[in-house]
Amino acid sequence: MLIAVAFIIALFFAMNIGASGTVASMGPAYGSGAIPKKRVAMILVGVFALLGALSGGEVVRTIGQGIVPGEVLDIEIVVIVLGAACLTLFIANMLGIPLSTSEVVVGAIVGVGVAYQSLFWDWLLVIVSFWLITPFIAFFIGLIFGKWIRYAENRWKDLTGTGKWRKPLAFLLIAAGCIEAYAAGMNNVANAVGPLVGVGLLDVTTAVLLGGIFVSLGAVLLGGRVMETNGKKITQLSLLQGSAVSLTGGSLVITASVFGLPVPLTQITTSAIVGIGTAEKGFHMWQQSIIKQIIKVWIVSPVFSLVMSYGLILLFKQADYYSLFVITSVFIATVGFYSLYLSTRAERRSTYDEGGGI
């Protein structure tokens, strides 16, 4: 029974991965108008994500065996890990926020390691280091590309995509998006099926095929809202700008995947988009509410999945109700304190607006 539950959660998780980080790979092509129909963009993501998934074995091994020792994992633990990660990602999808599936699933696995005091710290630090480094690299590459593209488009107007070069530039952008979708499948499919491999329910070859199919289905069926966010709500992109974003994201993710590193694809893509936008509009772009919202979710998501995974282990595996009570109390107190802070600030603002203050 638990084996069936593990498979159901893993495949549902794979669909949510396709709907979140993977579908963002075609956001620049859709946002710039190279692919005017959102459905066509989502289908292209699905096809190339499946192809990339078939090359994602190294990352699957890392997720399944490289963060916690294999003897820690059993069927119940896998269900807890996948359940915690899937719920976190599903909430983000409902909000329409592009979320790093790598951070979510690694956070859930780390929660297991914390509960059993057994983690491969060296490898975990390498993974987290790449989480921090790659978005900054993507941002600065995007910033450099953005400045060069701005100069080129001002000098040669046809490069803006309005003249005879529109079709070749559109083809370049679509091809770059397909490369990034391939990279997404190569890296992200491990987040869903890696735990199944770690506990011995699947071999790597079967896992990447099955996971790739469901990641593709998720991109085609559920990815519309996140594509809208990445493609149009952050910044408008020209064809050359979109190509730079997709090539930056694809090259960084493929490089990480070769070494078996799960990296935050959505963060890389979004950081490159922000770099392009900063070159175009300046650093005041960072004031946009959508950027702030995405950054908040990036920070909260791995911690949230870690705490959820740890709490579920205390409840169902260790029956440590006292520690669980403390965690729940801290969570309620934090939420209540923040809610009280917002209410107090709103009351003060209302008082000022009504003339009761300065």
PALO-828924 format. One record per residue (C-alpha): residue in one letter; y negated, x negated, z negated. Coordinates in steps of 0.05 Angstrom, whole numbers, plus 32768, in hexadecimal, padded with zeros to 4 digits. Each point is the difference from the previous one (the first is absolute). Layout:
# residues N
<site code="A" north="Y" east="X" up="Z"/>
...
# end
This chain:
# residues 358
<site code="M" north="8000" east="8000" up="8000"/>
<site code="L" north="7FCF" east="7FC9" up="7FED"/>
<site code="I" north="8010" east="7FDA" up="8040"/>
<site code="A" north="7FED" east="803D" up="8029"/>
<site code="V" north="7FBF" east="8007" up="7FD8"/>
<site code="A" north="7FF1" east="7FB6" up="800C"/>
<site code="F" north="8008" east="8008" up="804B"/>
<site code="I" north="7FD6" east="8040" up="8002"/>
<site code="I" north="7FC7" east="7FE0" up="7FD9"/>
<site code="A" north="8003" east="7FBF" up="8029"/>
<site code="L" north="7FFD" east="8025" up="8043"/>
<site code="F" north="7FC9" east="802E" up="7FE8"/>
<site code="F" north="7FDB" east="7FC2" up="7FE8"/>
<site code="A" north="800A" east="7FE1" up="8045"/>
<site code="M" north="7FDF" east="803C" up="8020"/>
<site code="N" north="7FC5" east="7FF9" up="7FD1"/>
<site code="I" north="7FFB" east="7FB6" up="8011"/>
<site code="G" north="7FFB" east="8014" up="804A"/>
<site code="A" north="7FCA" east="8033" up="7FEF"/>
<site code="S" north="7FD7" east="7FCE" up="7FD7"/>
<site code="G" north="7FFC" east="7FB5" up="800F"/>
<site code="T" north="8027" east="8001" up="8041"/>
<site code="V" north="7FD8" east="8035" up="8025"/>
<site code="A" north="7FBF" east="7FDB" up="7FEE"/>
<site code="S" north="8013" east="7FCB" up="8034"/>
<site code="M" north="7FEA" east="802E" up="8038"/>
<site code="G" north="7FC1" east="8016" up="7FDC"/>
<site code="P" north="7FD2" east="7FD2" up="8027"/>
<site code="A" north="801B" east="8018" up="8043"/>
<site code="Y" north="7FF7" east="8048" up="7FEC"/>
<site code="G" north="7FBD" east="7FF5" up="7FDF"/>
<site code="S" north="7FE2" east="7FDB" up="803C"/>
<site code="G" north="8019" east="8035" up="8031"/>
<site code="A" north="8031" east="7FD4" up="8025"/>
<site code="I" north="8034" east="8035" up="7FEE"/>
<site code="P" north="7FDA" east="8042" up="7FFD"/>
<site code="K" north="803B" east="8029" up="7FE7"/>
<site code="K" north="8016" east="7FF3" up="7FB9"/>
<site code="R" north="8047" east="8018" up="800E"/>
<site code="V" north="8009" east="7FCC" up="8037"/>
<site code="A" north="7FE9" east="7FC9" up="7FD1"/>
<site code="M" north="8031" east="8017" up="7FCB"/>
<site code="I" north="803B" east="8000" up="8031"/>
<site code="L" north="7FEF" east="7FB9" up="8016"/>
<site code="V" north="7FFF" east="7FEA" up="7FB8"/>
<site code="G" north="8044" east="801F" up="7FF5"/>
<site code="V" north="8021" east="7FDD" up="803B"/>
<site code="F" north="7FE6" east="7FBA" up="7FF1"/>
<site code="A" north="800A" east="8007" up="7FB5"/>
<site code="L" north="804A" east="800E" up="800D"/>
<site code="L" north="8005" east="7FC2" up="802C"/>
<site code="G" north="7FDE" east="7FD6" up="7FCB"/>
<site code="A" north="802C" east="801B" up="7FC9"/>
<site code="L" north="803D" east="7FE2" up="8022"/>
<site code="S" north="7FE1" east="7FBB" up="7FF4"/>
<site code="G" north="7FEF" east="800C" up="7FB7"/>
<site code="G" north="803D" east="7FE4" up="7FDE"/>
<site code="E" north="7FDE" east="7FC8" up="7FD9"/>
<site code="V" north="7FD0" east="802F" up="7FDD"/>
<site code="V" north="803A" east="802F" up="7FF0"/>
<site code="R" north="8023" east="7FC7" up="7FDC"/>
<site code="T" north="7FC1" east="7FF0" up="7FD8"/>
<site code="I" north="7FF6" east="8047" up="7FE9"/>
<site code="G" north="804A" east="8009" up="7FF0"/>
<site code="Q" north="800F" east="7FBD" up="7FDF"/>
<site code="G" north="7FC2" east="7FD5" up="7FF9"/>
<site code="I" north="7FD8" east="8022" up="7FC8"/>
<site code="V" north="8033" east="8012" up="7FCB"/>
<site code="P" north="8048" east="7FE6" up="7FF8"/>
<site code="G" north="8035" east="8029" up="8023"/>
<site code="E" north="8026" east="800D" up="7FC0"/>
<site code="V" north="7FC4" east="8028" up="7FE5"/>
<site code="L" north="8006" east="8033" up="8038"/>
<site code="D" north="802F" east="803C" up="7FFF"/>
<site code="I" north="7FFD" east="8044" up="8022"/>
<site code="E" north="7FD7" east="801F" up="7FC8"/>
<site code="I" north="7FCD" east="7FC7" up="8003"/>
<site code="V" north="7FFA" east="8006" up="804C"/>
<site code="V" north="7FF3" east="804B" up="7FF9"/>
<site code="I" north="7FCA" east="7FF2" up="7FCC"/>
<site code="V" north="7FDF" east="7FC9" up="802B"/>
<site code="L" north="8000" east="802A" up="803F"/>
<site code="G" north="7FE9" east="803F" up="7FDB"/>
<site code="A" north="7FC5" east="7FDD" up="7FDF"/>
<site code="A" north="7FEA" east="7FDE" up="8040"/>
<site code="C" north="800A" east="803E" up="802B"/>
<site code="L" north="7FD8" east="802D" up="7FD1"/>
<site code="T" north="7FC6" east="7FCF" up="7FFE"/>
<site code="L" north="7FFE" east="7FFA" up="804C"/>
<site code="F" north="8008" east="804B" up="800A"/>
<site code="I" north="7FC3" east="800E" up="7FD4"/>
<site code="A" north="7FD7" east="7FCE" up="8029"/>
<site code="N" north="8016" east="8021" up="8041"/>
<site code="M" north="7FEB" east="8044" up="7FE7"/>
<site code="L" north="7FBB" east="7FE2" up="7FF2"/>
<site code="G" north="7FFE" east="7FE2" up="8046"/>
<site code="I" north="7FF8" east="7FB9" up="7FE4"/>
<site code="P" north="8022" east="7FC5" up="8024"/>
<site code="L" north="802A" east="7FDF" up="7FCA"/>
<site code="S" north="8028" east="7FBF" up="7FFE"/>
<site code="T" north="8049" east="8013" up="7FFC"/>
<site code="S" north="8011" east="7FB8" up="7FEE"/>
<site code="E" north="7FD5" east="8002" up="7FC2"/>
<site code="V" north="801E" east="8043" up="7FEB"/>
<site code="V" north="8049" east="7FED" up="8007"/>
<site code="V" north="7FF7" east="7FB9" up="7FE4"/>
<site code="G" north="7FDB" east="801F" up="7FC5"/>
<site code="A" north="803A" east="802F" up="7FF3"/>
<site code="I" north="8032" east="7FC6" up="8003"/>
<site code="V" north="7FD5" east="7FD7" up="7FD1"/>
<site code="G" north="8002" east="803B" up="7FD0"/>
<site code="V" north="804C" east="7FF8" up="7FFF"/>
<site code="G" north="7FF9" east="7FB5" up="7FF4"/>
<site code="V" north="7FD0" east="800C" up="7FC7"/>
<site code="A" north="802E" east="8033" up="7FE0"/>
<site code="Y" north="803B" east="7FD0" up="8002"/>
<site code="Q" north="7FD5" east="7FC1" up="7FF6"/>
<site code="S" north="801D" east="7FE2" up="803F"/>
<site code="L" north="7FD3" east="7FEC" up="803A"/>
<site code="F" north="7FFF" east="7FC8" up="8034"/>
<site code="W" north="7FB9" east="7FED" up="7FED"/>
<site code="D" north="7FF7" east="7FC7" up="8033"/>
<site code="W" north="8010" east="802C" up="803C"/>
<site code="L" north="7FD8" east="803A" up="7FE3"/>
<site code="L" north="7FC2" east="7FD4" up="7FF9"/>
<site code="V" north="8008" east="7FEA" up="8048"/>
<site code="I" north="8002" east="8049" up="8016"/>
<site code="V" north="7FC4" east="8015" up="7FD7"/>
<site code="S" north="7FD9" east="7FC3" up="8018"/>
<site code="F" north="800A" east="8016" up="8048"/>
<site code="W" north="7FE9" east="8047" up="7FED"/>
<site code="L" north="7FBF" east="7FE1" up="7FE9"/>
<site code="I" north="7FF8" east="7FCD" up="8038"/>
<site code="T" north="8012" east="8026" up="803F"/>
<site code="P" north="7FCB" east="8037" up="7FFA"/>
<site code="F" north="7FCA" east="7FCB" up="7FF8"/>
<site code="I" north="801A" east="7FDA" up="803B"/>
<site code="A" north="8001" east="8040" up="8029"/>
<site code="F" north="7FB9" east="8011" up="7FEB"/>
<site code="F" north="7FE4" east="7FBC" up="8014"/>
<site code="I" north="8026" east="7FFF" up="8041"/>
<site code="G" north="7FE5" east="8045" up="800E"/>
<site code="L" north="7FBA" east="7FE9" up="7FED"/>
<site code="I" north="8004" east="7FC5" up="8030"/>
<site code="F" north="801D" east="8029" up="8038"/>
<site code="G" north="7FCC" east="8036" up="7FF3"/>
<site code="K" north="7FC5" east="7FD0" up="8007"/>
<site code="W" north="801D" east="7FE3" up="8041"/>
<site code="I" north="800F" east="8044" up="801C"/>
<site code="R" north="7FBA" east="8019" up="7FEF"/>
<site code="Y" north="7FE2" east="7FC5" up="8025"/>
<site code="A" north="802E" east="800A" up="803C"/>
<site code="E" north="7FF5" east="804A" up="8005"/>
<site code="N" north="7FB4" east="7FF8" up="7FFC"/>
<site code="R" north="8003" east="7FCC" up="8038"/>
<site code="W" north="8034" east="8022" up="802D"/>
<site code="K" north="7FF8" east="804B" up="7FFA"/>
<site code="D" north="8041" east="8010" up="8024"/>
<site code="L" north="8026" east="7FE3" up="7FC5"/>
<site code="T" north="7FEA" east="803C" up="7FD6"/>
<site code="G" north="8034" east="8028" up="8027"/>
<site code="T" north="7FCF" east="802B" up="8026"/>
<site code="G" north="8006" east="7FDF" up="8044"/>
<site code="K" north="8036" east="7FE4" up="802E"/>
<site code="W" north="8022" east="7FDB" up="7FC7"/>
<site code="R" north="8011" east="803E" up="7FD8"/>
<site code="K" north="8048" east="8008" up="8019"/>
<site code="P" north="8014" east="7FB6" up="7FF6"/>
<site code="L" north="7FDF" east="7FFF" up="7FBB"/>
<site code="A" north="8022" east="8042" up="7FED"/>
<site code="F" north="8043" east="7FE3" up="8015"/>
<site code="L" north="7FF3" east="7FC1" up="7FD7"/>
<site code="L" north="7FF1" east="802A" up="7FC2"/>
<site code="I" north="803D" east="802B" up="8008"/>
<site code="A" north="802C" east="7FC3" up="800A"/>
<site code="A" north="7FE2" east="7FE0" up="7FC1"/>
<site code="G" north="800D" east="8040" up="7FD9"/>
<site code="C" north="8048" east="8000" up="8017"/>
<site code="I" north="8007" east="7FB8" up="7FE7"/>
<site code="E" north="7FE5" east="8014" up="7FBD"/>
<site code="A" north="802E" east="803C" up="7FFD"/>
<site code="Y" north="803A" east="7FD1" up="800E"/>
<site code="A" north="7FE8" east="7FD4" up="7FC7"/>
<site code="A" north="7FFB" east="803D" up="7FD3"/>
<site code="G" north="8048" east="8013" up="800C"/>
<site code="M" north="8016" east="7FB8" up="7FF7"/>
<site code="N" north="7FDF" east="7FFB" up="7FBB"/>
<site code="N" north="7FFE" east="8046" up="7FE3"/>
<site code="V" north="8045" east="801C" up="800D"/>
<site code="A" north="801A" east="7FD2" up="7FC8"/>
<site code="N" north="7FD8" east="8027" up="7FCD"/>
<site code="A" north="802C" east="803D" up="8009"/>
<site code="V" north="8045" east="7FE2" up="800D"/>
<site code="G" north="7FFB" east="7FBE" up="7FDA"/>
<site code="P" north="8016" east="801D" up="7FBD"/>
<site code="L" north="803D" east="8020" up="8023"/>
<site code="V" north="8013" east="7FBB" up="801A"/>
<site code="G" north="7FF4" east="7FE0" up="7FBC"/>
<site code="V" north="8032" east="802F" up="7FDE"/>
<site code="G" north="8033" east="7FF8" up="8038"/>
<site code="L" north="7FFD" east="8046" up="801F"/>
<site code="L" north="7FEC" east="7FE5" up="8045"/>
<site code="D" north="8005" east="7FC0" up="8027"/>
<site code="V" north="7FC0" east="7FE3" up="801C"/>
<site code="T" north="800E" east="8013" up="8049"/>
<site code="T" north="8010" east="8049" up="7FF0"/>
<site code="A" north="7FC5" east="8004" up="7FD0"/>
<site code="V" north="7FCB" east="7FEA" up="8032"/>
<site code="L" north="801A" east="8030" up="8035"/>
<site code="L" north="8003" east="803C" up="7FD3"/>
<site code="G" north="7FBE" east="7FF0" up="7FDE"/>
<site code="G" north="7FDE" east="7FF3" up="8043"/>
<site code="I" north="8014" east="8044" up="801B"/>
<site code="F" north="7FE2" east="8025" up="7FC4"/>
<site code="V" north="7FC1" east="7FD5" up="7FFF"/>
<site code="S" north="7FF6" east="8014" up="8049"/>
<site code="L" north="800B" east="8049" up="7FF0"/>
<site code="G" north="7FCC" east="7FFC" up="7FC8"/>
<site code="A" north="7FCD" east="7FE1" up="802E"/>
<site code="V" north="800A" east="8036" up="8035"/>
<site code="L" north="8003" east="803C" up="7FD1"/>
<site code="L" north="7FD4" east="7FEF" up="7FC4"/>
<site code="G" north="7FCF" east="7FC9" up="8014"/>
<site code="G" north="7FC5" east="8027" up="801A"/>
<site code="R" north="7FD2" east="7FFF" up="7FC3"/>
<site code="V" north="8006" east="7FB6" up="7FF3"/>
<site code="M" north="7FF5" east="7FF0" up="8049"/>
<site code="E" north="7FC1" east="802A" up="7FFD"/>
<site code="T" north="7FE8" east="7FD9" up="7FC3"/>
<site code="N" north="800E" east="7FBB" up="801C"/>
<site code="G" north="7FE9" east="800F" up="8046"/>
<site code="K" north="7FBF" east="8027" up="7FF7"/>
<site code="K" north="7FE9" east="8006" up="7FB8"/>
<site code="I" north="7FF8" east="7FB6" up="7FF0"/>
<site code="T" north="7FD9" east="7FE9" up="803D"/>
<site code="Q" north="7FFD" east="8010" up="804B"/>
<site code="L" north="8021" east="7FCA" up="802A"/>
<site code="S" north="7FF6" east="7FEA" up="8048"/>
<site code="L" north="803D" east="7FED" up="8029"/>
<site code="L" north="7FF7" east="7FB5" up="7FF4"/>
<site code="Q" north="7FF4" east="800B" up="7FB6"/>
<site code="G" north="803F" east="8029" up="7FFA"/>
<site code="S" north="8028" east="7FCC" up="8025"/>
<site code="A" north="7FE8" east="7FCA" up="7FD0"/>
<site code="V" north="8014" east="802B" up="7FC4"/>
<site code="S" north="8046" east="800E" up="8019"/>
<site code="L" north="800E" east="7FB9" up="8016"/>
<site code="T" north="7FE7" east="7FE6" up="7FBD"/>
<site code="G" north="802B" east="8030" up="7FD9"/>
<site code="G" north="803D" east="7FF7" up="802C"/>
<site code="S" north="7FFF" east="7FB4" up="7FFF"/>
<site code="L" north="7FF8" east="7FFB" up="7FB5"/>
<site code="V" north="8037" east="8032" up="7FF1"/>
<site code="I" north="8031" east="7FE2" up="8031"/>
<site code="T" north="7FF4" east="7FBB" up="7FE2"/>
<site code="A" north="800D" east="801A" up="7FBA"/>
<site code="S" north="803E" east="8026" up="8016"/>
<site code="V" north="8020" east="7FC2" up="801D"/>
<site code="F" north="7FFD" east="7FE1" up="7FBA"/>
<site code="G" north="801A" east="8040" up="7FDF"/>
<site code="L" north="7FBE" east="8012" up="7FDE"/>
<site code="P" north="7FEF" east="804A" up="7FF7"/>
<site code="V" north="7FB5" east="8003" up="800C"/>
<site code="P" north="7FCC" east="8038" up="7FFC"/>
<site code="L" north="7FFC" east="8014" up="804A"/>
<site code="T" north="7FCE" east="8038" up="7FF3"/>
<site code="Q" north="7FD3" east="7FD1" up="7FD8"/>
<site code="I" north="8002" east="7FCD" up="8038"/>
<site code="T" north="7FF0" east="8032" up="8036"/>
<site code="T" north="7FC9" east="8022" up="7FD7"/>
<site code="S" north="7FE2" east="7FBD" up="7FEC"/>
<site code="A" north="7FFC" east="7FEA" up="8049"/>
<site code="I" north="7FDE" east="8042" up="8011"/>
<site code="V" north="7FCE" east="7FF5" up="7FC8"/>
<site code="G" north="7FF4" east="7FBA" up="8019"/>
<site code="I" north="7FF0" east="801B" up="8045"/>
<site code="G" north="7FD3" east="8035" up="7FE2"/>
<site code="T" north="7FDC" east="7FCD" up="7FD5"/>
<site code="A" north="7FF0" east="7FD5" up="803D"/>
<site code="E" north="7FE4" east="803E" up="8021"/>
<site code="K" north="7FDB" east="8023" up="7FC8"/>
<site code="G" north="7FF9" east="7FCD" up="7FC8"/>
<site code="F" north="801B" east="7FFF" up="7FB9"/>
<site code="H" north="7FE0" east="8043" up="7FEF"/>
<site code="M" north="803D" east="801E" up="8021"/>
<site code="W" north="8025" east="7FF1" up="7FBF"/>
<site code="Q" north="7FD8" east="8039" up="7FE1"/>
<site code="Q" north="8028" east="8034" up="8026"/>
<site code="S" north="8028" east="802C" up="7FD2"/>
<site code="I" north="8040" east="7FFA" up="8029"/>
<site code="I" north="8002" east="7FB5" up="7FF5"/>
<site code="K" north="7FF7" east="8008" up="7FB5"/>
<site code="Q" north="8036" east="8034" up="7FFE"/>
<site code="I" north="8032" east="7FD5" up="8025"/>
<site code="I" north="7FF2" east="7FC4" up="7FD3"/>
<site code="K" north="800C" east="802A" up="7FC2"/>
<site code="V" north="8043" east="8018" up="801A"/>
<site code="W" north="8014" east="7FB9" up="8012"/>
<site code="I" north="7FF3" east="7FE9" up="7FB9"/>
<site code="V" north="8021" east="803C" up="7FDE"/>
<site code="S" north="803E" east="8009" up="802D"/>
<site code="P" north="802B" east="7FC4" up="7FEB"/>
<site code="V" north="7FEF" east="800A" up="7FB6"/>
<site code="F" north="800C" east="804B" up="8004"/>
<site code="S" north="8045" east="7FF6" up="8020"/>
<site code="L" north="8011" east="7FC9" up="7FCF"/>
<site code="V" north="7FF0" east="802B" up="7FC4"/>
<site code="M" north="8024" east="803C" up="801D"/>
<site code="S" north="803F" east="7FD7" up="800E"/>
<site code="Y" north="7FFE" east="7FE0" up="7FBB"/>
<site code="G" north="7FF6" east="8044" up="7FDF"/>
<site code="L" north="803A" east="8020" up="8025"/>
<site code="I" north="802E" east="7FC6" up="7FEB"/>
<site code="L" north="7FEB" east="800A" up="7FB8"/>
<site code="L" north="800F" east="804A" up="8006"/>
<site code="F" north="8041" east="8002" up="8027"/>
<site code="K" north="8020" east="7FBB" up="7FF7"/>
<site code="Q" north="7FEB" east="7FE6" up="7FBC"/>
<site code="A" north="7FEE" east="8040" up="7FDB"/>
<site code="D" north="7FC6" east="7FDB" up="7FE0"/>
<site code="Y" north="7FD6" east="803D" up="7FF1"/>
<site code="Y" north="7FD0" east="7FDC" up="7FD1"/>
<site code="S" north="7FE9" east="7FCF" up="8035"/>
<site code="L" north="7FFB" east="8038" up="8032"/>
<site code="F" north="7FD6" east="8028" up="7FCF"/>
<site code="V" north="7FD0" east="7FC5" up="7FF9"/>
<site code="I" north="7FFA" east="7FF8" up="804C"/>
<site code="T" north="7FF3" east="804A" up="8009"/>
<site code="S" north="7FCC" east="8000" up="7FC9"/>
<site code="V" north="7FDC" east="7FC5" up="801E"/>
<site code="F" north="8000" east="8023" up="8044"/>
<site code="I" north="7FE5" east="8042" up="7FE3"/>
<site code="A" north="7FCB" east="7FDB" up="7FD8"/>
<site code="T" north="7FEA" east="7FD8" up="803D"/>
<site code="V" north="7FFB" east="803E" up="802C"/>
<site code="G" north="7FDD" east="8027" up="7FCA"/>
<site code="F" north="7FCE" east="7FC9" up="7FF1"/>
<site code="Y" north="7FEF" east="7FF8" up="804A"/>
<site code="S" north="7FF8" east="804C" up="8008"/>
<site code="L" north="7FD3" east="8002" up="7FC3"/>
<site code="Y" north="7FD6" east="7FC7" up="801D"/>
<site code="L" north="7FF7" east="8025" up="8042"/>
<site code="S" north="7FEE" east="8040" up="7FDC"/>
<site code="T" north="7FCC" east="7FDD" up="7FD5"/>
<site code="R" north="7FE1" east="7FDD" up="803C"/>
<site code="A" north="7FFD" east="8043" up="8025"/>
<site code="E" north="7FDE" east="8021" up="7FC5"/>
<site code="R" north="7FCC" east="7FC8" up="7FFD"/>
<site code="R" north="7FF3" east="8005" up="804A"/>
<site code="S" north="7FF8" east="804C" up="7FFA"/>
<site code="T" north="7FCE" east="7FF6" up="7FC7"/>
<site code="Y" north="7FD7" east="7FD0" up="8029"/>
<site code="D" north="8000" east="802F" up="803C"/>
<site code="E" north="7FE7" east="803A" up="7FD5"/>
<site code="G" north="7FC6" east="7FD7" up="7FE5"/>
<site code="G" north="801D" east="7FF3" up="7FBC"/>
<site code="G" north="8000" east="7FB4" up="8009"/>
<site code="I" north="7FDF" east="7FC9" up="8027"/>
# end
